[in-house]
Each structure stands twice: as structure tokens, then as C-alpha cells.
Amino acid sequence: MKITRIQFRNIHGDERLRALASITLDGVLTIDDIAIVQLGRGFTVRYPRNRYRQYIVLPRTPEATKRIENKLLHSYRKFLCGERGNTT
């Protein structure tokens, strides 16, 4: 599984929520509304949930979680620096 595309939408007016991300896996599956949340001096990733607060999508292994979150947060830091609006 490879992340082939990442897009960010900045969120204004929220104390902790900084952006919503969309990722595409292997060019065929897109996951929208992954939240980039500021905690203290760093960021964390929150996966989308339904109105009952159940996860809609969630990595099933610690390795997948780490790989997705590292790629998302690295790309978000680049996005903040203005290098690219959309990143892969």
C-alpha cells in the first residue's frame, strides 16, 4: 500500500484543528477528512468518525498507522512551509 496523493485544506477558527487531509492509496482509494490536530508543540492525526463517534476508516496494524501518520505529518509540515499545496 502506497500513498500516491495527499491534499490539505486549512481550517480557520478552530483552536486545535489545523487542517483536513485527503489521501489516496495506490491511486485507487481516497480517504477524506483526516484531521490534523495541534497538541502542544506538535501535531497528531485523527481518523474520520461517524456521528456515533465510531471510526469510519482506521489502519489495522501499528506499522500501517505509523507509515500513514509519518507521511501525513511530514507532508503537512512541508505544506505549512509553502512548498506545495498538494503533495505526494
Number of C-alpha atoms within 10 A of each C-alpha: 9 10 17 15 15 21 20 25 15 12 14 10 7 9 9 14 19 19 20 20 20 17 22 17 15 12 12 7 11 14 16 17 16 19 21 25 18 15 10 7 5 8 17 14 20 16 18 17 14 9 6 6 8 10 12 10 13 13 13 8 8 9 10 13 13 12 14 19 17 14 13 25 16 11 21 24 12 15 17 12 10 9 11 14 15 15 16 13
